[in-house]
Amino acid sequence: MSLLDRHRAVMPSWMPVYYGDDALEIVSGSGRRVTDASGRTYLDFFGGVLTTMIGYDVAEISDAVRRQVGTGVAHTSTLYLIRQQVELAEKIARISGIPDARVFFTNSGSEANESALLMATNVRRSHQILAIKNSYHGRTFATMAVTGHRSWSSSALSPLSVNWLASADRLRGRMAGLGDGDLIDAAVDDLREVLATVTAGDVAALIAEPIQGVGGFVHGPDGLLGAYQKVLAESGILLIADEVQTGWGRTGDHFWGYQAHGVTPDLITFAKGIGNGFALGGVVGSAAVMNAVPAISFSTFGGNPVSAAAGNAVLDYVLDHDLQGNARRMGSILMEGLRALSYDILADVRGRGLMIGLEFVRPGTTEPDPAATVRVFDLCREGGLLVGKGGLHGNVLRLGPALTLAEEEAREGLAILIDAIATADTEFR
Ligand code: PLP
């Protein structure tokens, strides 16, 4: 029985595996490349959904983890002081941009958002939350309720009262002749209208991804979150920035995605890249919010010594090697190469830094074309490049390579991608 058949026999049917009947088993990685069980090596432009943020087999990370495991006391729950955890919290608090910040560690992004929602609802004594359509915030009870994708959410069973804001779609805005200023005005009107009509006025928080990840790297104009916050502040509503995909310099111009918006969130949630493959997430927020929460108990594994050791090594690496700067430079190479393309099926190239989305449509329309998208996706793999898929209609390819990407790798991936788009364009035009 193949590994895929065994997987299908024991995992729930909805577990996503790329490439269907031709699923890959990745057995090792080095730098920005992974090798599958058949021995074929691929350039990885998705890094396990932006998870292996600084690449595979990085000596500094492996050594830090090995040292921690080598102490023999690899994990004692969080009942005792954990030096690695305190040190990581100090660094994250310092770099968060939030004055007098406190940090709470979890094992995942879902738990980080779950904790942030728990904190916001407790502090504000309200279970009303605003979320953005097309968002993804996780797979737990509350985070699914604020996830604006039917296929990922179960909001009918929500413990929260959730109201939805439109996701600013710049592609369709552009096509309708709307500029960024118009989109911000429309978004603020939408927020005011939602607050005045369908909420009871005592909303706890707005949760938003600075760039919607699973939603297909959709992002509103710079300044949008700041414009929202002006309105939110009138009623004391908190802003939660979900930086699970956008944090740690990935967006190139900024360390955090929220920094493109002239705003400081009350709570920031993080996960994925900070562990570079080890399970680590958390919430950083103002002491005023974090300390006001009734005790939510500890997390047995959240910020455990092994994950915290990885997190410290990752964050040091990101800062010491200016990976934010590298994300900006490599992102520009990819963005310039992709934006120069003119193919009927390719409607939009968007994102920032090393977070780039390509949206595919039926030529001459704004109608999503998931089939053309899958074709490009498969052709990329044939050419030796792994990329991600996403978007509400499955018609967006997502590029999120490790922030250590080298220029020749950026150009190599770009060439494979361009060939794939050109071939698919002749087939789907
Ligand atoms: N928030 C965002 C923006 C995400 O992209 C994800 C995962 O893809 C999550 C939260 C959930 O994180 P996790 O899968 O670690 O629970």
Boltz pocket constraint, residues with backbone or C-beta under 6 A from the ligand:
constraints:
  - pocket:
      binder: B
      contacts: [[A, 49], [A, 107], [A, 108], [A, 109], [A, 110], [A, 111], [A, 113], [A, 136], [A, 137], [A, 138], [A, 139], [A, 209], [A, 211], [A, 213], [A, 214], [A, 242], [A, 243], [A, 244], [A, 245], [A, 271], [A, 272], [A, 281]]
      max_distance: 6.0
